[in-house]
């Protein structure tokens, strides 16, 4: 008997491995055409090729993965309903038998707000990748937070199969893990580990270009007394509100982190020592004049600040931190609630 092959190759469920739909007469009464999402279509051996293809396409119309088949000229030959759902299109959308670039312009324009140059660049890049048959997955973020993963698989006849998966939940979980790895959970500013990573990058830039860079290191004065007088919850709330003041006072390029306990660091790129001292003094005055409201209590707090500037004698960013720490101790020894530079 003649064997009928339909070589539809592509990523399996969530892109792991190679998926084949194989239509082939066997000695049994039925043969199986696997379809992703752990289901299969049972086709009678007597099914003519066209009917078999129609049955397979109908099955693909029922799965949760978005499927698009393109011919060798990258014109759409099949788009399933899951693709329409993923891109939130109506079933009457004018996307049949159009070229891939037009399809992308239609669906992306509805879901992402991009400047014209950026939009055109993105579309051209995607068309180039699909035309080249790049099989590495591409993740697309929509403006509303939806995340879509796209796979491309070249077909034997020169066409392409594109598989679209909604990975919003996965992307959201990844975002949460990233935040947990970089942000202090209590204050919302960077944690010590991430600060040091960013500071190393800035230090490398400083070593290359010798542009000015300064550091502000401060802690809350007599913080133990706040905990003793008002409780640890009140102390934590003061830390949170001081961090909020820092966030509001910072420039876009400044890097703020909670270094531990009631101690904070602010890295100031492109800033000389005198300018950094002015930044520190504004921050000190703002904290001093703020009433930190916790429950029914209005708690007053002050901070002591040490400031340092990078110089050629330093080997690493830790030398900059040590010098700022020395200045902080000078501020403490001089009576607290003041700015000292070293």
N, C-alpha and C positions, 0 to 999 in steps of 0.2 A: 504493500500500500504506500501511496505517496505520503511523505512526512511534511507537515506544515509547521514552520517555525515563525514565531513573531518575536524578534529580539528586542524586547523592552528591558533595558538594563538600568538600574539605578540604586540609590541607597536604600537599605532596608529600614525597618522601623527605627526612627531617630538616627538614621544614617550609618548604622553599624553593619558593615559587610556589603555584599553585592546581591541585589534582588533580581531575579529573573522570572518573567512570565513565559512559560513554555507550553505551547500548544502542539501536541505531537500524538498521532495515533499509536496505540499500543495493542497488545493482544487482549487486554481486559476490555470490559464493556464500557468503562469510563476512564478518563484520565483527569488529572487535577492541574489547575492553573493557580498557583499560589498568589495571593494579593497581600500587601502589607496589613498591619494591624491584626495579625494572627487569624486571618480568615482565608478561605479558599473558595474558588468557583468550581463546581463539578460540571464538566461539559461532556455530553454524550459523544462517543467516538464518531458518530455519523455527522456531527455538526459541520456544515460547510465553513470555509475559512472566514468569509465575511460575517457570518453569524457568530462565529467564535470571537472575532474581534469586537463585535458589537456587545457581546456578553461581557467580555473583559472590561471594556470601557464603561459599561453600565455598573460593573462592580467597583471600578475606580471612582465612580461618581458617588459611591456610598461611604467611602472611607474618610477618616479624619485628617489625612494628609492632603494638602493642596497639591494638585498635579497639573502640570502644563506640558504638552508636547509641542515642540517646534519642528518645522521641516528644515531642510538644509539651508534654506534662505532665511531662517529664523522667523518664520510666520507661524502664528498659532494655528494648530490643527485640533487640539483638544484642551479644554479647560474644565476641570471638575468643580463641583459645587463647593467643596471644602475651600478651594482657592477663593471663591467669591465670599465665603463666610469670613475667612481669615482677613481679607482686605475690606470686608464690610461693604461689598458691592451688591447691587440688586441683580436678580437673574436676567433682567432685561438690559444690563450694561452692554454697550457696543464694543465688545472686545473679542469677537470671533473673527478669525481670518485677518488679523492685523499683524504687523511686524512687531518684534519684541520691544524695540525702542518705543514705539507708540504705546504699547501695553504698559511699559514701565512709567512713561510720562503720565498716563492716565491714572494709574493706581497710586503712584507716589505723590502726585500733586494733590490728591484728595486727603492724604494722611500726614504730609510733612510740609512745614513752612520753611522754605529755603530761599536764600537770595538767588536771583536768576543765574549768576555765574556758578554758584555752588550747585544748584539744581542741575544745570546742563553738564557740569563736570561729573557729577555722581551718575547721571544716566549714561553718559558716554563710557564711563569706566565699567559699569555693569554690562553694557552691550559688548564691550571688548572682551570681558572675562568670559561671557557666555559663548561668544563666537570662537574664542580660543579653547573652549571646553575645559576651563579651570574647574577642577572637581573639589577643591577645598571649600568647606562650608563658609557662607557669609551670613553674618548676623545683622539684621536691620532693626533699628529702633525708631518707632513712630513717636510723634510728638505727644501722644496721650499715654506713653509708657509701654505700649505693646511692643513685644520683641518677636521677630520672625527669623527663623533660620532657614537658609536657602541652600539646596544642593543642586549641582548641575552634573548631568551624566551624558556624555556623547553617545549617540545611537549608531548602529552599524550603517544606516543609510545616510549618515551625515547630519541627521537631526539632533535635537537635544531634548532630554527629559529634565524638567525642573521639579523639585520636590520642596514644598513649603511647610514648615512646622511652626506652630505657635509655641514659643518657649518663654512666654511672659512670666510664668511662675518660676521657671528655672532662673531667668535673668534677675527677677526680683530677689530671689534667695541669694544669688551671687552678689548683688548690690548690697544686701544686708550684711553678708559676710565681709565684704570689702570695708564697709563702714565700721564694723566691729573690730577689724584689724588695724584701722588707722585713726579712729576717733575715740577720745575719752568718753566713756559711757555716761558719766555724770554731768560733764560740762558742755559737751558738744564740740570742744576744740580738739586739735590733734593730740594724740597720745605721744609719750616719750619716744617710742620706737619709730613712729612715722616721722616725727619731727627730725630725728637724727638722719633718717634717710633723705629727707628734703634738704637738710642742712649740708649733707655731704655733696649733694648736687650743686648747691649754691657755693660751697667752698671750692669745688673744682672750677666753677666759673670765675670765682675770685682769683684763683691761682693763674688762670689763663689770661685774664684781662686786667687784673689788679685794679678793679673798680672798688670803691669804698663799700664796706659792709660792717654793720654794727650789731650788737646783741644787747638786749635788755633782759635782765634776770631779776625777779622780785618774788617776795613772799608776803603773806598777810601777818602783820605784827600781832604778837601776843595771841596767836590763834588758839592756843590751849585754853586761855582764859575764856574765850568765846564758847568753846565746848563745855567748859566747867560751869559757866554761868547760865547758859541757855540750852545746853544739850547738844549732842552730836548732830542731830537733824538740823538744828539751827546753823551749826558750823558748816555743814554740807551746803546749806542754802546760801550762805555767805560766799562760799567758793564759787557756786554756780553764778551768782549775781556779779561777782568780780570778773569772772570769765566773760559774762555778757557785756560788761563795760569794755573789756579789751576788744571784743569783736566789733563793737560799735566805733571804737576809737581807731582801729587799725586801717592802714591803707591796703589796697588790693594786693600789693606785692609782699606785704608782711606775712610772716609765718608764726602763728601763735600755737603754743602747746602747754598742756599741763604736765609739768616735769615730775611731779610727785607730791602727794599731800596738798599743801596750800602753796606750792611753789610753781611759778609759771615762767616760760621763756618766750621772748618775741625776737625773731630774727628780722633784721631790717636791711635788705639789699639796697645797694645804691645810696647808702646813708653814712655820712661822716659822724664822728663822735659828738660834735656839738649839736647837730641836728637830732641825733638819737637822744641826747640829754633833754632836749626840748620836748620830744615825744614822751619821754619818761616822766617829765615834770607835769605835763598835761594829764597823763594817766594818774599820777599820784594825787593831784588836786581833785580830779573827778571822783576817785575812791573816797578821799577824805571828806568831801562834801555830800556824799550819798548816804542816805539812811536805808539800810538793808532791812526790809520788812519781812519778818518771819513770824507767822501767826499774829499775835497781838503785840509783838515786840519790834521796836525800831532800833536795830543794832548799828552801832558806829564801828567802823574799822579803818585802819590805815595800812599802808604798804611801805616797805623799804625796798629800794631799787638799786641794783648795780648795773653799770653800763660799760661796755668795752668795744673797741674797734679792732678789726683785723689788721695785722701788720706783717711785713715780709719775714719777721723772725719766727712767726708761728708755723708749725708743721701741719697741724690738723685743726678741725673745727673745735675739737675738745680743748685746745689751748685758748681759744676765744671764750669758751664757756668757763674755763678755770679763772680767767682774768675777770670776767663779769661776776663770778662767785666771790672773788677777792674783794671787788668793789661793793658787793652786797653786804659782806661782813663789815666793811668800813661804815656803811650806812647804819647798820645795827649798832655798832660800837659808838657811833656819833649821836645816838639818841633815837633812832628809828624815824619813820615817816619822813624820809628824805631820799634824795637821789645822789649817788656818788659814782664817779667814773674812775677807772684805773687804766 
